[in-house]
Amino acid sequence: MIKFAIIGTSSISEKFITALKETDGCEVYALLSRDKNRGEIFANKFNIKKVYQDIDVMLSDMNIDAVYIASPNGIHFQQAKLALESGKHVICEKPIVTKVEEFDILVNIAMSKKLTFMEAMRPTVNPNFQIIKDNLYKIGAIRQVFIKYCQYSSRYDILKEGKITNIFDKSLGGGSLYDIGVYPLHFAVAMFGEPEEYFGYNYLLSSGTDGCGTVLFKYCDKVANISYSKITDEKTPSEILGEEGSIVIEKISQVKGIKIKYRDGREEDIELPIYKNDMRYEVEEFIKLIAEKRVESELNSFSTSRKCVEIMERLANK
């Protein structure tokens, strides 16, 4: 039984805990929260045995096998480093870190200590991601890719009132690219590999973080457009365009609403039914890696995570 410690009490932590409880071989054991009262309320809600306010004290608990990190982006590195150095396996929310230098340090620690280290990126462990990859040949030579995730944030309204929340706080690694742009970015790199060239543009907000933006990938045989926004909503799907048709994806973050639309007018539904809570796939992958004593996931590989960190570090909030 793998005992988990949870860092963070946000809604994403709640969803991850639910996924843990639905998965065999793991237990939600401990919680780290800076706010004692909030931590105790959260722990009672999910029947978590231990509540800590100090990460060093928590990591000294020998009952903890693995740590899930869902804190603000800017402190992922510090917390992941402490957890790995303490001999804990680590699964860290996206973006795994904000700097390539930080990523390399964490990978080196994980490899030297033979600990599992993985970015909690949902789309690429979803079975429908592989279904899309397996069906790419049906649309012929791929020439254009349009992948996007645009979702208006209520915290943008707060920012317009002059108040800065974590998601738009530059010092905490906030901004649209780091928060949700990482989804289509990761999808593109994992699906098509590293681009030969890339560049991007952002619209900066009053806090100095990006509200929306676009990254362009150039491959030898195709181009890809990755768009993201926290200040607008999307109304049209993402699409992979080939010479014989296209694959349409309604929701990139959940890999849902997938169809092949052929140039001759035919349509084919290739979507598989998936778990209601799609975080179960990353939990299952992480548990499997630990059981097999593997440091790195092939689905959420170090090379893909590192390339995405490199691109975001270069382009975010500039």
Solvent accessible surface area in square Angstrom, and as a share of the most:
residue,aa,sasa,rsa
1,M,152,0.68
2,I,24,0.12
3,K,52,0.22
4,F,0,0.00
5,A,0,0.00
6,I,0,0.00
7,I,4,0.02
8,G,14,0.14
9,T,19,0.11
10,S,47,0.30
11,S,91,0.58
12,I,49,0.25
13,S,0,0.00
14,E,52,0.23
15,K,62,0.26
16,F,0,0.00
17,I,0,0.00
18,T,52,0.30
19,A,0,0.00
20,L,1,0.00
21,K,109,0.46
22,E,82,0.37
23,T,17,0.10
24,D,134,0.70
25,G,33,0.32
26,C,13,0.08
27,E,45,0.20
28,V,11,0.06
29,Y,11,0.04
30,A,0,0.00
31,L,0,0.00
32,L,13,0.07
33,S,10,0.06
34,R,200,0.73
35,D,73,0.38
36,K,124,0.52
37,N,100,0.51
38,R,134,0.49
39,G,0,0.00
40,E,73,0.33
41,I,109,0.56
42,F,13,0.05
43,A,4,0.03
44,N,115,0.59
45,K,128,0.54
46,F,22,0.09
47,N,124,0.63
48,I,11,0.06
49,K,139,0.59
50,K,90,0.38
51,V,45,0.26
52,Y,32,0.12
53,Q,77,0.34
54,D,67,0.35
55,I,28,0.14
56,D,88,0.46
57,V,84,0.48
58,M,0,0.00
59,L,7,0.03
60,S,74,0.48
61,D,19,0.10
62,M,167,0.74
63,N,78,0.40
64,I,4,0.02
65,D,53,0.27
66,A,0,0.00
67,V,0,0.00
68,Y,0,0.00
69,I,0,0.00
70,A,12,0.10
71,S,16,0.10
72,P,29,0.18
73,N,20,0.10
74,G,36,0.34
75,I,45,0.23
76,H,1,0.00
77,F,42,0.17
78,Q,107,0.48
79,Q,22,0.10
80,A,0,0.00
81,K,63,0.27
82,L,52,0.26
83,A,0,0.00
84,L,0,0.00
85,E,78,0.35
86,S,52,0.33
87,G,39,0.38
88,K,7,0.03
89,H,34,0.15
90,V,0,0.00
91,I,0,0.00
92,C,0,0.00
93,E,11,0.05
94,K,27,0.11
95,P,0,0.00
96,I,2,0.01
97,V,1,0.00
98,T,19,0.11
99,K,100,0.42
100,V,24,0.14
101,E,124,0.55
102,E,31,0.14
103,F,3,0.01
104,D,47,0.24
105,I,62,0.31
106,L,0,0.00
107,V,17,0.10
108,N,96,0.49
109,I,24,0.12
110,A,0,0.00
111,M,111,0.50
112,S,85,0.55
113,K,98,0.41
114,K,158,0.67
115,L,14,0.07
116,T,2,0.01
117,F,0,0.00
118,M,2,0.01
119,E,5,0.02
120,A,2,0.02
121,M,0,0.00
122,R,27,0.10
123,P,1,0.01
124,T,5,0.03
125,V,12,0.07
126,N,4,0.02
127,P,47,0.30
128,N,0,0.00
129,F,11,0.05
130,Q,85,0.38
131,I,38,0.19
132,I,0,0.00
133,K,74,0.31
134,D,76,0.39
135,N,17,0.09
136,L,26,0.13
137,Y,161,0.61
138,K,58,0.25
139,I,0,0.00
140,G,26,0.25
141,A,42,0.33
142,I,21,0.11
143,R,107,0.39
144,Q,78,0.35
145,V,1,0.01
146,F,84,0.35
147,I,1,0.00
148,K,38,0.16
149,Y,33,0.12
150,C,21,0.12
151,Q,88,0.39
152,Y,80,0.30
153,S,12,0.08
154,S,82,0.53
155,R,115,0.42
156,Y,35,0.13
157,D,60,0.31
158,I,61,0.31
159,L,11,0.05
160,K,124,0.52
161,E,125,0.56
162,G,64,0.61
163,K,128,0.54
164,I,100,0.51
165,T,37,0.21
166,N,77,0.39
167,I,23,0.12
168,F,0,0.00
169,D,36,0.19
170,K,110,0.47
171,S,96,0.62
172,L,47,0.24
173,G,8,0.08
174,G,1,0.01
175,G,0,0.00
176,S,0,0.00
177,L,0,0.00
178,Y,14,0.05
179,D,19,0.10
180,I,10,0.05
181,G,0,0.00
182,V,0,0.00
183,Y,10,0.04
184,P,0,0.00
185,L,0,0.00
186,H,0,0.00
187,F,0,0.00
188,A,0,0.00
189,V,5,0.03
190,A,21,0.17
191,M,13,0.06
192,F,32,0.13
193,G,32,0.31
194,E,96,0.43
195,P,12,0.07
196,E,106,0.48
197,E,103,0.46
198,Y,24,0.09
199,F,98,0.41
200,G,17,0.17
201,Y,159,0.60
202,N,33,0.17
203,Y,123,0.47
204,L,74,0.37
205,L,18,0.09
206,S,108,0.70
207,S,20,0.13
208,G,23,0.22
209,T,0,0.00
210,D,0,0.00
211,G,0,0.00
212,C,34,0.20
213,G,10,0.10
214,T,42,0.25
215,V,0,0.00
216,L,60,0.30
217,F,2,0.01
218,K,94,0.40
219,Y,19,0.07
220,C,112,0.67
221,D,65,0.34
222,K,30,0.13
223,V,78,0.45
224,A,2,0.01
225,N,42,0.21
226,I,0,0.00
227,S,27,0.17
228,Y,3,0.01
229,S,3,0.02
230,K,17,0.07
231,I,22,0.11
232,T,69,0.40
233,D,80,0.41
234,E,44,0.20
235,K,178,0.75
236,T,85,0.49
237,P,44,0.28
238,S,3,0.02
239,E,52,0.23
240,I,0,0.00
241,L,51,0.25
242,G,16,0.15
243,E,86,0.39
244,E,85,0.38
245,G,9,0.09
246,S,10,0.06
247,I,0,0.00
248,V,11,0.07
249,I,0,0.00
250,E,88,0.40
251,K,105,0.44
252,I,4,0.02
253,S,9,0.06
254,Q,59,0.26
255,V,0,0.00
256,K,82,0.35
257,G,28,0.27
258,I,1,0.01
259,K,85,0.36
260,I,0,0.00
261,K,85,0.36
262,Y,28,0.10
263,R,177,0.65
264,D,102,0.53
265,G,63,0.60
266,R,139,0.51
267,E,100,0.45
268,E,57,0.26
269,D,101,0.52
270,I,19,0.10
271,E,60,0.27
272,L,72,0.36
273,P,129,0.81
274,I,45,0.23
275,Y,66,0.25
276,K,210,0.89
277,N,17,0.09
278,D,6,0.03
279,M,1,0.00
280,R,55,0.20
281,Y,28,0.11
282,E,0,0.00
283,V,0,0.00
284,E,61,0.28
285,E,19,0.09
286,F,0,0.00
287,I,24,0.12
288,K,104,0.44
289,L,0,0.00
290,I,24,0.12
291,A,78,0.61
292,E,82,0.37
293,K,180,0.76
294,R,72,0.26
295,V,28,0.16
296,E,65,0.29
297,S,0,0.00
298,E,144,0.64
299,L,82,0.41
300,N,2,0.01
301,S,19,0.13
302,F,25,0.10
303,S,68,0.44
304,T,15,0.09
305,S,3,0.02
306,R,93,0.34
307,K,29,0.12
308,C,2,0.01
309,V,1,0.01
310,E,50,0.22
311,I,0,0.00
312,M,1,0.00
313,E,68,0.30
314,R,127,0.46
315,L,19,0.09
316,A,8,0.06
317,N,16,0.08
318,K,144,0.61
